[in-house]
Amino acid sequence: MAKTKSVYFCNNCGAESPKWIGRCPVCGEWNTYVEEVVNVKSASSSAGGFASPESGKVRPQRIDEIQVTEESRIDLGNGELNRVLGGGLVRGSLVLIGGEPGIGKSTLILQTVLSLKGHKVLYVSGEESARQLKLRAERIGGSAPECYIVCETSLEDIFVHIRNVVPDIVVIDSIQTIATSAMESSPGSVGQVRECAASLLKFAKQSNTPVLLVGHINKEGSIAGPKVLEHIVDTVLQFEGDRHYMYRILRSIKNRFGSTSELGIYEMRQNGLREVANPSEMLLTQNHEGLSGVAIAVTIEGIRPFLIETQALVSTAAYGTPQRSATGFDLRRMNMLLAVLEKRVGFKLAQKDVFLNIAGGIKVNDPAMDLAVISAILSSNMDMAIEAGTCMTGEVGLSGEIRPVNRIEQRILEAEKLGFKRMLIPQNNLKGFDTSRLKIELIPVRKVEEAFRQLFG
């Protein structure tokens, strides 16, 4: 008979304590410890005990004796997802996909597995009924005879279904709804999430079957549950975007089998998610000619260049305190750029409202956006439109200088491919760069004042 005891776990990092404490000594967060009732197995049956020499299945190997083979990957038939995963789904891997409620996580996974040919898939749903999944499958137009649906929340019953079906891919939607009878706590608790994820990881590695987990996120935007969940899995993907806009971005936060610099972009439609092969054409509106407050920036997300529209509105403050608002851009960085404009260039914006928006509802963290941001703000302030066919890239320093940016050749080629005629770039980026084969005119600028003279005369 197994004994039971109470243990306290940190909701943030998963640290364990025999009693409740206010501040976690591991991660430093306050009031994150919750009580969990766990089963204590005897030492003879404990998996953590030392195995006898006769029962040992592995032995230490010299590093030069280990044989390295190419990772076997499954083509998911989804170019964006394949790219973010590093070329496909690795057999025996555990992949966690997180995102806000209603952002499209389940739609992405269901749409992907329904399009697979020649692979048996077991889709385990702990949140939706089989009828709901059938209705969604009909809406997105997918039909796969080898896709099996089961609505189950017991981990032991899930493994029974896996043994009966013998799938090539297992999908768990979501990990927070799964519970094991080895623990008496409720589903979604720290202990349950950790134990279920560890059991699924052991299954994936032993059977060489890939497992896709769908995970919730908390109000801070990180994966809900213990931090150890992200350490257990092989790959962590973040599916993000604004539900009021049509675009979704799939980022790789952790990837043991590929790069974390890749980025996938989707467009949410009535019949599911559509891959966006060329995001630049969709993030640029074609009717901004002659409008002030619009600047085109050449940015890079991960290793993927694309052009994006930066919109700004500057108006006289109607009330005593001027407003500062930024959507899709860091508000603190915008305030810094406004201070540079006032101190180094002489534009008085202290008594004016400034609103900034990155078109398409996506969030951009590339510092090369700085030049486009201040150009859009100045264009709105002077009510002068930037000449059509002009784009720009460059980081702005506190002294007003235009600092060089990385991957300048990729940025230039992307702008040239989309038909832009002029591009403002940092002067230091031209060193050792061959411009003879380019059709786009490159305008090197060293300071903010030079950029403004080129744009507004």
FIROBA-713225 format. One record per atom (N, C-alpha, C): residue in three letters; x, y, z. Coordinates in steps of 0.001 Angstrom, whole numbers, plus 500000, padded with zeros to 6 digits. Each point is the difference from the previous one (the first is absolute). Layout:
<sites>
ALAXYZ...
</sites>
This chain:
<sites>
MET500858498803500000MET499142501197500000MET500887501237500000ALA499802500889499051ALA500822501208499907ALA499554501021501031LYS500967500651500613LYS499707501049500961LYS499780501316499259THR499323500919500653THR499784501317499404THR500608501060500907LYS500432501073499380LYS500531501122500770LYS499756501272499201SER500094501122500689SER499826501303499357SER501368500619499727VAL500173500486498790VAL501218500682499596VAL499595501293499340TYR500804501032500167TYR499714501307499399TYR500910500204498796PHE499383500417498883PHE500728500252498763PHE499853501459499605CYS501053500538499381CYS499943501369499472CYS499306499979498645ASN498968500815499851ASN499274500080498730ASN500859500527498876ASN501036500768500319ASN500807500663498981ASN501130499123499485CYS500753499377500909CYS501179499243499574CYS499928498521500346GLY499010499569500806GLY499880498595500330GLY500840499542501175ALA500625500942500726ALA500806499621501164ALA499111499374501075GLU500579499084500777GLU499239499238500990GLU500424500395501410SER499025500029500912SER500292500339501386SER499081499180500906PRO500501499533501156PRO499132499230500904PRO498970500855500725LYS500154501321499992LYS499047500892500656LYS499808501248499147TRP498939500735500300TRP499701501202499228TRP500973501111500357ILE500523500679498984ILE500864501162500218ILE499513501120499094GLY500180501230500451GLY499471501142499254GLY500763500304498739ARG501339499932500072ARG500825500356498840ARG500800498785499563CYS499914499680498708CYS500708498833499481CYS501502500255500013PRO500801499148500635PRO501451500229500023PRO500679499727498664VAL499311499357499055VAL500599499656498711VAL499808501119498981CYS498726500410499793CYS499721501026498982CYS499741501380500582GLY499786500094501325GLY499818501294500630GLY498606500565499945GLU499015499237499446GLU498628500499499905GLU499277499844501347TRP499039500894500242TRP499240499985501246TRP498660499296499820ASN499565499302501060ASN498670499379500085ASN499698499079498820THR500972499189499622THR499805499074498881THR499919498549500460TYR500164499728501300TYR499986498616500475TYR498565499518500228VAL499696498810499438VAL498682499385500152VAL500185498595500542GLU499006499549500749GLU500095498683500622GLU499554498923499017GLU500746498897499962GLU499669498852499171GLU500024498751500868VAL499030499130499819VAL499980498706500692VAL500561498961499047VAL501089499347500398VAL500677499051499121VAL500059498646500683ASN500142498969499166ASN500198498639500507ASN501476499741500189VAL500351499354501071VAL501387499632500268VAL500127498499499850LYS500745499562499001LYS500177498571499780LYS501150499479500859SER499980498705500223SER501071499396500782SER501310500052499244ALA501102499882500747ALA501316500150499382ALA500273498911498980SER499419498810500229SER500259498900499073SER499366500227498641SER498861500712499975SER499306500224498732SER500291501356499408SER500798500796500702SER500274501350499518SER500878499958498766ALA499630500839499014ALA500803500046498770ALA501306500725500218GLY500077500767501083GLY501211500777500235GLY501074499237500732GLY499746498737500431GLY501000499245500727GLY501103499511499092PHE501099499500500630PHE501124499491499231PHE499683498592499513ALA500198499782498715ALA499756498676499437ALA501200499105500256SER499740498714500104SER501088499055500199SER500803499852498724PRO501267499559500096PRO500816499867498786PRO499382499073498974GLU499256498948500488GLU499427499064499043GLU498879500631499179SER499260500983500616SER498850500573499304SER500368501223499168GLY501249500410500018GLY500395501183499244GLY499879499771498504LYS499363500935499271LYS499801499848498564LYS500952500874499193VAL500638500955500619VAL500914500874499286VAL501351499975500694ARG501031500363499260ARG501331500086500562ARG500656501273499482PRO500915500567500738PRO500687501210499522PRO500787499702498728GLN499987500949499064GLN500728499867498745GLN500953501165499830ARG501121499720499374ARG500884501104499615ARG499329500793498895ILE500238501294499970ILE499281500858499056ILE500323499647498560ASP501229499476499743ASP500345499640498619ASP499397498655499578GLU499404499253500956GLU499342498757499653GLU498542500191499597ILE499429501171500331ILE498576500236499748ILE499772500217498510GLN499063499253499439GLN499679500102498582GLN498966501114499789VAL500278500885499060VAL499104501117499693VAL499314499728498673THR498681500033499996THR499225499795498780THR499120501217499750GLU499567500153498766GLU499132501114499638GLU498636499826500674GLU499487501113500581GLU498695499936500651GLU498908499711498972SER499167499022500310SER498880499662499112SER498852500971500269ARG499537500672498977ARG498954501011500142ARG498767499628499181ILE498854500452500493ILE498730499807499302ILE499603501309499343ASP499763499959498692ASP499545501192499287ASP498523500230500335LEU499713501141500651LEU498633500286500436LEU499136500617498908GLY500578500248498840GLY499218500592498917GLY499653501454500228ASN500607500627500986ASN499765501407500327ASN501354500700499978GLY500238500790498959GLY501323500594499806GLY500463500871501146GLU499077500822500550GLU500370500891501097GLU500337499207501262LEU499187499014500325LEU500247499187501189LEU501264499163499843ASN500216499448498810ASN501227499247499747ASN501231500869500193ARG499933501259499520ARG501140500898500126ARG500310500307501455VAL498966500291500778VAL500219500355501410VAL500527498807500784LEU499552498794499657LEU500485498794500678LEU501407499620499584GLY500508500584498919GLY501355499693499544GLY500042499014498856GLY498887499822499285GLY499989499091498859GLY499001498874500112GLY499153500030501005GLY499006498951500189GLY499974499534501442LEU499083499091500295LEU499823499490501363LEU500929498820500224VAL500893500137500977VAL500973498946500300VAL499291498851500712ARG500287498772499567ARG499407498825500639ARG500515499875501431GLY499081499716500927GLY500375499857501393GLY500139501306500753SER499598501110499388SER500137501303500656SER498706500386500714LEU500132500881500979LEU498861500517500759LEU499921501498499739VAL498934500439499343VAL499852501394499560VAL498850500645500760LEU500241501168500553LEU498988500751500751LEU499642501264499227ILE498717500203499729ILE499511501184499299ILE499126500797500958GLY500392501232500293GLY499253500849500924GLY499441501218499305GLY498970500587500598GLY499390501197499437GLY498774500403500792GLU499514501196499734GLU498826500510500700GLU498751499208499603PRO498957500033500838PRO498743499331499627PRO499401500610498738GLY499573499145499092GLY499354500464498773GLY500932500492498929ILE501323499837500179ILE500939500525499016ILE500119499073498791GLY499640498694500172GLY500035499073498881GLY500936498824500172LYS500370499662501247LYS500922498875500226LYS499388498693499533SER498789499721500463SER499344498740499633SER499702499949498508THR499637501147499421THR499743500043498554THR501257499673499215LEU501134500549500433LEU501275499734499313LEU500350498519500054ILE499881499398501193ILE500369498593500139ILE499031499106499229LEU498688500243500151LEU499016499153499314LEU500128500124498493GLN500204501222499512GLN500149500204498563GLN501237499282499476THR501060499985500796THR501241499346499574THR499846498483499956VAL499414499407501055VAL499906498533500035VAL498969499491498995LEU498987500811499678LEU499011499561499017LEU500566499975498584SER501055500778499777SER500593500040498664SER501107498967499820LEU500359499268501071LEU501058498994499897LEU499498498783499231LYS500832499502499140LYS499670498805499231LYS500979498882500370GLY499457498843500288GLY500844498861500302GLY500485499921501430HIS499453500812500899HIS500395499971501407HIS498750499880500867LYS500054499079500959LYS498887499806500920LYS500167500963501174VAL498949500766500298VAL500052501031501036VAL498935499713501045LEU500384500103501277LEU499048499914501106LEU499888501378500634TYR498823500596499878TYR499751501345500536TYR499218499851501298VAL500656500316501120VAL499384499887501323VAL499543501387500431SER498694500170500185SER499446501289500386SER499448499916501416GLY500465500895500856GLY499474500078501348GLY499109501198500213GLU499828500817498956GLU499225501239500117GLU498753499999499138GLU500033499303498867GLU498881500029499054GLU499454498593499806SER498747499936499590SER499383498713499698SER500359499572498582ALA499764498737499712ALA500285499485498659ALA499148500708498951ARG498777500358500370ARG499120500693499058ARG500543501392499669GLN500517500696501003GLN500587501319499746GLN501194499895499053LEU500834498996500215LEU501165499820499129LEU499569499638498581LYS498930499209499868LYS499501499651498674LYS499488501240499270LEU499271500868500716LEU499506501233499385LEU501148500899499564ARG501049500084500821ARG501156500817499617ARG500707499390498805ALA500129498692499973ALA500646499349498858ALA499239500259498710GLU498656499987500055GLU499207500291498803GLU500151501454499587ARG500130500897500989ARG500136501422499665ARG501313500287499301ILE501092499357500444ILE501301500268499378ILE500240499095498796GLY499043499135499696GLY500067499227498765GLY500995498870500012GLY500309499431501169GLY500959498908500062GLY499311498660500128SER500621498995499420SER499442498646500091SER501148499010499943ALA500224499300501118ALA501066499009500064ALA499448498738500656PRO499899498904499260PRO499440498765500582PRO500889499413501092GLU501277500370500034GLU500915499442500987GLU500134500886501231CYS499091500965500194CYS500014500866501181CYS498935499512500979TYR500426499588501184TYR499101499467501021TYR499819501038501107ILE498762500213500411ILE499662500970501035ILE499541499268501256VAL500531500407501143VAL499524499454501268VAL499968501130501022CYS498910500073500748CYS499839501018501040CYS500275499338501345GLU501161500282500564GLU500442499333501217GLU500913500924500792THR499907499910501334THR500862500812500863THR500854499156500936SER499786498698500038SER500798499123500850SER501233499531499245LEU501162500220500566LEU501245499634499326LEU500085498493499795GLU499574499223500979GLU500058498545499869GLU499091499508498870ASP498802500574499875ASP499104499617498908ASP500551500437498645ILE500699501129499972ILE500603500474498743ILE501045499004499509PHE500811499469500926PHE501010499022499596PHE499347498700499516VAL498839499654500546VAL499260498831499493VAL499572500230498559HIS499471501193499703HIS499602500327498623HIS501210500005499065ILE501133500474500508ILE501205500018499164ILE500436498587499653ARG499936499086500966ARG500368498606499728ARG499036499350499006ASN498732500372500050ASN499011499407499090ASN500127500549498576VAL500235501310499883VAL500032500641498672VAL501373499892499355VAL501073500055500812VAL501393500020499533VAL500185501135498981PRO499872501257500427PRO500093501122499064PRO501439500362499661ASP500154500746498892ASP501302500559499637ASP500232501342500685ILE498928500724500311ILE500087501299500671ILE498889500063501048VAL500321500539501183VAL499029500172501065VAL499848501485500286VAL498756500478500092VAL499707501398500319VAL499239500040501321ILE500450500811500934ILE499329500176501290ILE499513501436500087ASP498695500211500074ASP499412501345500038ASP499032500089501192SER500412500535501118SER501289500589500291SER500623499287501191ILE501267500260500258ILE500709499319501080ILE499433500385501363GLN499385501192500116GLN499453500441501292GLN498730499241500395THR499388499284499053THR498773499253500314THR500274498539500321ILE501226499532499815ILE500338498596500207ILE500412499779501458ALA499571498868500566ALA500341499678501387ALA500351498526500091THR500885499678500934THR500379498619500253THR499519499586501386SER499609498738500141SER499511499510501287SER501109499809501014ALA501258500131499563ALA501114499885500935ALA500042501177500966MET499314501081499653MET499942501167500872MET498539500333500267GLU499733500522501179GLU498629500278500403GLU499589501449499767SER500912500818499499SER499666501401499758SER499164500121498733SER499412501174499809SER499083500220498880SER500766500244498704PRO499358499752498838PRO500664500267498709PRO500393501465499877GLY501147500236499371GLY500494501356499821GLY500895500492501114SER500083499245501100SER500873500409501096SER501458499762499617VAL500891500567500783VAL501425499925499677VAL500466498553499927GLY499619499212501018GLY500443498612500025GLY499441499176498863GLN498716500181499676GLN499385499236498917GLN500639500320498653VAL500201501274499722VAL500589500393498719VAL501405499425499863ARG500772500068501069ARG501367499498499948ARG500028498483499808GLU499198499277500748GLU500011498536499918GLU499480499511498645CYS498933500621499504CYS499455499589498692CYS500984500280498880ALA500651501155500050ALA500985500335498961ALA501183499043500048ALA500450499642501205ALA501125499067500122ALA499628498620499470SER498780499537500263SER499552498697499493SER499902500007498481LEU499483501095499427LEU499899500101498542LEU501369500084499357LEU500949500660500668LEU501364500067499477LEU500625498603499971LYS499809499236501073LYS500531498633500044LYS499395499145498896PHE498682500144499778PHE499358499247498920PHE500564500384498637ALA500170501329499770ALA500489500470498699ALA501397499464499707LYS500875500003501004LYS501376499557499768LYS500082498484499837GLN499206499260500770GLN500064498538499915GLN499356499452498732SER498911500624499556SER499284499492498829SER500390500714498707ASN500820501051500109ASN500404500807498837ASN498798500619499296THR498958500322500800THR498781500621499471THR499965501468500405PRO499880500925499060PRO499926501426500370PRO498676500331500693VAL500077500875501000VAL498824500416500753VAL499898501519499938LEU498825500506499603LEU499740501442499960LEU499106500359501178LEU500457500917500837LEU499230500466501145LEU499510501414499746VAL498744500261500308VAL499468501364499968VAL499965500507501434GLY500539501195500248GLY500079500533501348GLY499368501370500102HIS499456500302501177HIS499445501327500256HIS501116500956500388ILE499715501296499975ILE500947500994500481ILE499330500807501105ASN500823500598500857ASN499466500817501092ASN499885501455499569LYS499605500874500922LYS499748501395499634LYS501272500744499625GLU501175499480500417GLU501263500637499599GLU500434499588498602GLY499318498998499414GLY500322499577498641GLY500919498804499921SER500423499419501139SER500866498827499982SER499163498734500180ILE500618498852499727ILE499293498733500085ILE499525499765501430ALA498708499662500161ALA499452499757501334ALA500550498695500559GLY500009499908501328GLY500513498807500644GLY501428500206500463PRO500642498948500489PRO501368500141500500PRO500988500272498879LYS501045500734500333LYS501025500310498995LYS500699498732499518VAL499984498967500839VAL500648498752499612VAL499335499377498777LEU498750500358499704LEU499327499487498806LEU500762500388498741GLU500503501232499952GLU500752500449498832GLU501364499335499932HIS500537499572501140HIS501280499295499993HIS499835498551499554ILE498860499404500286ILE499773498591499647ILE499888499826498491VAL499245500875499336VAL499699499807498577VAL501215500337499143ASP499983499489498758ASP501093500259499065ASP499840501342499293THR498762500377499713THR499737501226499236THR498839500746500626VAL500155501324500109VAL498924500863500492VAL499675501007498901LEU498757499971499516LEU499543500932498972LEU498972500941500612GLN500091501275499635GLN499050500999500492GLN499159500485498823PHE498678499852500127PHE499079500450498953PHE499361501286500496GLU500261501098499327GLU499581501300500516GLU499381500853498914GLY499389501084500421GLY499326500921499098GLY498823500635500705ASP499440501009499401ASP498827500680500550ASP498757499373499392ARG499044499615500865ARG498784499357499492ARG499157500936499141HIS500246501312500102HIS499241500955499196HIS500603500166498604TYR501174499399499784TYR500632500056498684TYR500067498587499425MET500324499914498728MET499951498717499314MET501323499258500051TYR501093500636500397TYR501309499370499904TYR500379499304501306ARG500671498864499861ARG500523499235501126ARG501476499699499741ILE500791500049501055ILE501432499747499881ILE500358498800500863LEU500740499068499422LEU500477498819500711LEU501500500153500212ARG500402500104501266ARG501409500177500346ARG500506498760500715SER501290499744499858SER500660498917500721SER500788500604501161ILE499589499661501233ILE500691500493501183ILE501147499075500381LYS499798498706499806LYS501026498994500299LYS499889498908498955ASN501138499547499488ASN499976498944498985ASN501307499223500071ARG499926498763500456ARG501199499172500084ARG500412499426498649PHE499134500115499000PHE500281499417498690PHE500040501046498893GLY500118501255500332GLY500028501041498975GLY500265501363500599SER499860501012499169SER500271501373500413SER498788500616500694THR500273500917500927THR498920500756500637THR499784501342499320SER500670500214498860SER499880501273499286SER498929499973498921GLU499395498848499772GLU499016499904498930GLU498651500558500440LEU499200500344499010LEU498713500653500244LEU499002499527498953GLY498787499675500433GLY498936499627499075GLY498842500971500116ILE499429500402498879ILE498905500964499989ILE498781499372499330TYR498849500142500650TYR498738499457499492TYR498956501108499936GLU499026499773499151GLU498838500882499910GLU498772499198500420MET499289500498501000MET498808499304500490MET498820500305499085ARG499395498948499476ARG498836500133499131ARG498845499162500544GLN498859500119499358GLN498829499255500435GLN500212498502499882ASN500767499590498992ASN500237498573499773ASN501346499543500537GLY500532500689501000GLY501244499567500625GLY501129500994499797LEU501217499521500227LEU501203500829499909LEU500646499830498632ARG500367501116499398ARG500692499966498715ARG501432500457500191GLU500941499258499418GLU501407500382500091GLU500253501264499186VAL500780500910500583VAL500367501239499315VAL501439499847499528ALA500173499745498693ALA501338499778499454ALA500780501303499902ASN499329501103499648ASN500668501300499878ASN499266501005500874PRO500385500122501276PRO499260500885500908PRO500119501473499652SER501049500400499286SER500202501419499694SER498837500563499199GLU499525499243499002GLU498926500505499147GLU498688500147500775MET499815499202501049MET498754500050500753MET500048501043501117LEU501216500335500467LEU500124500967501084LEU500128501434499493LEU500006500169498698LEU500079501336499417LEU498674500319499320THR499376501095500387THR498798500446499284THR500439500779498765GLN499213499930498978GLN500394500598498726GLN499430501404499793ASN499262500535500972ASN499330501290499793ASN500488501089500956HIS501276499913500438HIS500492501005500931HIS500734501137499297GLU500023500002498673GLU500709501046499272GLU499334501363500255GLY500813500963500374GLY499506501339500289GLY499529500194501423LEU500042498949500835LEU499573500107501390LEU501201500217500897SER499863500923500928SER501095500262500933SER499946499011501159GLY501133499850500690GLY500067499125501162GLY500190498539499678VAL500407499663498778VAL500202498607499603VAL501421499835499491ALA500719499035500562ALA501356499684499557ALA500123498489499877ILE500750499553498993ILE500189498576499747ILE501352499582500563ALA499972499023500913ALA501227499503500620ALA500337498617499459VAL501287499734499844VAL500479498676499618VAL500515499342501271THR499270499021500492THR500346499372501274THR500268498516499803ILE500565499395501012ILE500286498568499972ILE499460499382501282GLU499196498977499844GLU499526499208501126GLU500644498632499883GLY500864499670500953GLY500776498777499886GLY501051500175498921ILE499885499239498926ILE500901500180498864ILE499195500325498742ARG498764500451500181ARG499100500230498876ARG499758501489499822PRO500431500596498894PRO499772501434499791PRO498619500265499424PHE499379501078500428PHE498776500446499350PHE499805501486500268LEU499199500622499145LEU499725501425500105LEU498671500195500711ILE499948501007500843ILE498823500226500816ILE499714501488500075GLU498737500314500111GLU499564501398500007GLU499948500522501434THR500674501136500219THR499994500665501297THR499137501248499905GLN498996500111500856GLN499064501121499957GLN500128500822501281ALA499999501302499853ALA500097500895501157ALA499004501138499849LEU499516500491501135LEU499095501153500035LEU500466500929501117VAL500304501223499637VAL500425501024500962VAL498983501130499956SER499438500325501166SER499005501068500062SER500189500792501283THR499454501191500019THR500101500850501189THR499229499370501155ALA500615499984501163ALA499379499382501169ALA498738500769500393ALA498874499278500015ALA498731500645500347ALA499896500255501494TYR500723499219500784TYR499966500155501450TYR501386500422500477GLY500161500140501269GLY501261500508500531GLY501175499078499768THR499790498699500191THR501096499041499868THR499941499336498634PRO501069500092499194PRO499990499365498677PRO499988498484500120GLN499327499351499055GLN499895498547500015GLN501097499373499143ARG500451498824500423ARG500970499211499245ARG499464498583499910SER499788499523498783SER499426498674499807SER500701499303498833ALA500322498718500186ALA500657499220498944ALA499367498618499935THR499652499568498794THR499430498672499769THR500958499205499121GLY500500498881500538GLY500943499178499253GLY501440500453500101PHE500277501009500820PHE501350500541500160PHE500196500334501467ASP501245499917500471ASP500308500258501409ASP499776501479500319LEU499088500288500945LEU499673501383500347LEU501201500723500587ARG500813499316500795ARG501170500652500594ARG501014500393498930ARG500148499154498986ARG500926500352498917ARG499460501178499194MET498681500060499819MET499435501150499294MET500244501282500773ASN499859499969501321ASN500270501184500811ASN501464500426499892MET500893499014499917MET501417500320499815MET500236500690498656LEU499349499501498936LEU500166500617498685LEU499416501408499973LEU498905500230500709LEU499442501353500085LEU500968500944500701ALA500688499504501026ALA500993500822500693ALA501175500325499078VAL500409499050499162VAL501071500255499030VAL499574501068499003LEU498745499921499521LEU499503501008499060LEU500028501397500615GLU499631500095501254GLU499928501313500641GLU501376500542500328LYS500899499142500496LYS501311500461500445LYS500971500197498844ARG500046499052499072ARG501031500017498956ARG499551500695498726VAL498707499979499708VAL499519500573498736VAL499247501301500223GLY499454500210501184GLY499372501273500316GLY498511500059499774PHE499337498855499822PHE498548500008499820PHE499324499912501368LYS499104500933500272LYS499336500077501296LYS498719499165499965LEU500050498854500647LEU498856499100500023LEU499485499772501416ALA500518500771500965ALA499641499764501401ALA498527500282500274GLN499379500911499270GLN498605500363500231GLN499073499427498941LYS500417498881499381LYS499183499400498944LYS499744498520500294ASP498801499563499617ASP499677498573500097ASP500704499250498872VAL500571498843500320VAL500672499167498999VAL499422498597500076PHE499475499526498878PHE499445498648499900PHE500755499258498909LEU500411498773500308LEU500776499197499050LEU499331498645499822ASN499959499533498762ASN499360498719499701ASN500813499257498954ILE500256498711500275ILE500635499129499013ILE498875499264499272ALA499896500207498700ALA498876499468499225ALA499999498477500024GLY498804499428499968GLY499846498555499955GLY499799499355501345GLY500145500777501091GLY499776499454501323GLY501112499112500521ILE501209500077499414ILE501101499173500481ILE500929500841500860LYS500766499341500841LYS500946500676500883LYS501403499838499445VAL500738501115499968VAL501338500002499426VAL500986500478501052ASN501116499271500151ASN501026500369500971ASN501324500365499340ASP500034500046498686ASP501243500291499281ASP500394501468500202PRO501217500290500532PRO500415501407500160PRO500155500741498681ALA500074499274498881ALA500098500659498697ALA498716500729499625MET498953499868500799MET498745500728499776MET500120501474500398ASP501043500366500755ASP500090501341500580ASP499880501108498962LEU500729499875498896LEU500005501062498989LEU498612500190499400ALA499273498918499759ALA498643500112499455ALA499051500614501019VAL500193499696501280VAL499128500541501042VAL500141501514500092ILE501231500489500078ILE500172501456500128ILE499627500708498702SER500175499331498844SER499600500619498727SER498482500120499913ALA499280498980500447ALA498536500061499990ALA499496501070500959ILE500643500101501181ILE499592501023500980ILE500234501395499439LEU501146500218499390LEU500294501321499435LEU499103500310498809SER499699498979499194SER499119500199498850SER498613500446500456SER499492499387501075SER498694500397500518SER500052501385500633ASN501095500301500691ASN500120501298500662ASN500037501148498996MET500690499793498879MET500117501041498962MET498890499903498963ASP499215498899500066ASP498944499732499025ASP500557499963498587MET501146499316499857MET500639499821498699MET500171498514499749ALA499560499538498836ALA500077498576499679ALA501405499635499539ILE500421498805500335ILE501269499474499501ILE499788499514498568GLU500964500260499142GLU499879499659498579GLU499736498510499818ALA499081499694499099ALA499656498603499729ALA501213499257499458GLY500105498717500323GLY501122499191499538GLY501231500119500865THR499864500614501180THR501131500180500912THR499809499131501236CYS501035499275500383CYS499991499223501238CYS501291500283500752MET500100499506501217MET501165500348500822MET500245498952501059THR501237499977500483THR500372499139501113THR501176500639500720GLY500036499889501304GLY501083500590500772GLY499635500146501465GLU500983499816500858GLU499818500181501433GLU500458501402500386VAL499239500656500849VAL500309501373500411VAL500624499967501389GLY501177500609500128GLY500680500096501289GLY499566501236500763LEU500416500090501259LEU499596501125500843LEU500629501318499564SER501082499950499265SER500621501232499513SER499468500412498638GLY498991499275499484GLY499401500357498720GLY500655499354498808GLU500967499105500221GLU500666499347498874GLU499188498799499538ILE500154499636498729ILE499342498824499429ILE500990498848500069ARG499711499036500830ARG500910498883500224ARG499741498886498982PRO501054499241499653PRO499819498915499015PRO499138498872500549VAL499387499246499085VAL499129498880500357VAL500555498727499372ASN499527498863500489ASN500491498722499481ASN499194499562498778ARG500550499053499267ARG499373499397498813ARG499516501061499007ILE500859500964499728ILE499584501116499137ILE499739499532498571GLU500750499007499522GLU499799499543498621GLU498625499364499827GLN499561499209500986GLN498670499394499921GLN498916501068499986ARG500180501036500794ARG499009501076500049ARG499917500722498654ILE501161500276499406ILE500024500732498727ILE499355499171498889LEU500321498713499950LEU499447499149498952LEU498488499853500136GLU499495499953501250GLU498557499916500210GLU499303501267499503ALA500587501172500301ALA499412501260499539ALA500041500102498486GLU501101499545499394GLU500111500053498545GLU498989499064499347LYS499779498828500598LYS499064499032499440LYS498581500547499969LEU499654500847500974LEU498651500550500074LEU499852501303499216GLY501047500395499275GLY499876501132499090GLY500269501372500602PHE500652500098501135PHE500328501308500573PHE501166500627499247LYS499944501337499857LYS500999500712499206LYS501145500542500842ARG499700500438501219ARG501026500594500866ARG499966499336501368MET501173499920500624MET500079499417501339MET501060500733500797LEU499607500496501167LEU500933500653500912LEU500622498940500901ILE501335499964500023ILE500699499022500832ILE501110500711500762PRO500465499431501117PRO501129500606500734PRO501250500025499139GLN500764501077500125GLN501190500170499160GLN501027498895500237ASN500138499550501245ASN501007498985500292ASN499658498642499409ASN498766499802499611ASN499626498729499382ASN500478499885498561LEU500436501093499396LEU500450499972498607LEU501445499563499861LYS500742499920501098LYS501413499637499921LYS500156498580499467GLY500737499861498895GLY500250498699499404GLY498789499371499325PHE498978500803499705PHE498775499470499397PHE499948500400498536ASP499833499028499112ASP499954500248498559ASP498580500389499594THR499836501242499540THR498671500495499631THR499798500066498483SER500976499537499219SER499917500155498540SER498878499156499387ARG499685498877500606ARG498998499104499408ARG498587500285500491LEU499831501020500833LEU498685500299500566LEU499255501012499142LYS498674499817499902LYS499159500951499274LYS499427501075500919ILE500010499746501316ILE499461500958500957ILE501068501018500372GLU499610501267500168GLU500940501058500382GLU500190499980501514LEU501263499852500421LEU500320499973501423LEU500483501373500439ILE499399500541501037ILE500350501324500516ILE500609499820501389PRO501333500120500128PRO500610499842501323PRO499803501254500852VAL499625499814501246VAL499819501124500917VAL500787499710501278ARG500554501068500576ARG500827499850501196ARG499308500525501238LYS499151501032499824LYS499297500595501128LYS498519500147499663VAL499215500247501016VAL498565500166499819VAL499700501195499102GLU500760501084500154GLU499765501201499179GLU500173499701498518GLU501016499188499649GLU500220499656498599GLU498823499200499447ALA499475499097500789ALA498852499221499544ALA498805500884499742PHE499761500987500878PHE498855500907499825PHE500178500875498758ARG501233500432499706ARG500237500806498793ARG499715499184498742GLN500373498712500037GLN499745499138498843GLN498498499739499800LEU499250499922501107LEU498587499678499912LEU499123501216499724PHE500342501143500607PHE499110501165499918PHE500641501224499359GLY501270499878499586GLY500656501111499325GLY500518501074500921
</sites>
